[in-house]
Amino acid sequence: MRDPNRLYPFYAELQRIHITHFPDWRFGQFMNNFLGWIMTSKDVDFFFTEESQMLDYLHEYVEGK
């Protein structure tokens, strides 16, 4: 089984990014826009993306906005 503790730092950073960079977006907007960007700009199937890579993509997404 995968270590569930890996999720704490991931969600903390996701929360920080949402509050800091996209505070006016509802969570669904944030995820829809971000995941759409991954699919179109990165050509990545996010279903298989590990949390560490997802954070890398989130940081890249923020830098482009």
N, C-alpha and C positions, 0 to 999 in steps of 0.2 A: 504494500500500500504506500502511496505517496505521502510525504510528510505534510499534514494539514497546516503546520505552522508556517509553511512557505507563503500562505495566503495573507497573514497579518501585515507584513511589509508591503505586499502588493496592493492591498486595499487601502492602506494608509497613504501610499503614494498616489493612488488613483483619486482618493479623496482630496489630497493636497492640490493636485493638478486641477481638479474640477473647481474647487473653491477659489483657487488663485487665478486661473486663466479663463474659466468659463462659468462664472457665478450666475449669469443670467440664463444659462441653458438648463432645462430640466434634464434629469438623468437620461431619459430616453433620447433626447436630442443629442446629448453628449455622446452616448454610445453609438447611435445611428450615424452621426457624422464621422466619428473616429473609425468605426468598423468599415464604413463605406470607403473612407480614405485608404485603409489598409488593403481592401480588396482591389481598388482601382489603381492606386499609386504604387503599391508594393506587389500586387498580384499574389497575395498571400491568402491562404485559407486559414482564417483565425481560429477555426475549430481545433486545429492541431498545434497552435502556437503556445509555447510555455510562457509562464508568467514573467520570467526574466526578459524574454524577447519582447513580450507585450509592453513592458515598461520602456524598453528601448524605443519601440515604435511610438509610444505615447510621448516620450520626450522629443522625438523627431517631429511629431505632429504639432506639438506646442511651439517648437522653434519656427515652423512654417506658417503659423497663424499670426 
